[in-house]
Amino acid sequence: MNNNIEPAELARYMAKLACNVENHSLANHLAKLSSRLESVNMPFGIDWNDFDHKDKKFILKCAELYFEK
């Protein structure tokens, strides 16, 4: 299995997760991170290094969930 995923694809997955979470705080966090992640590798977008350590860890955990599906 290839564990490479485009940031925009992971962002869409996280946005879908946000819609299915009952915890509003978690849903908001997922939505905000997915919105930021969508602009990685885009012209004038943000860089992976612009995320703090906590957010990177959260995003990587979402990527693990993506590959488990």
Helices and strands as residue ranges (DSSP letters): H 7-19, H 24-37, G 48-50, H 53-68
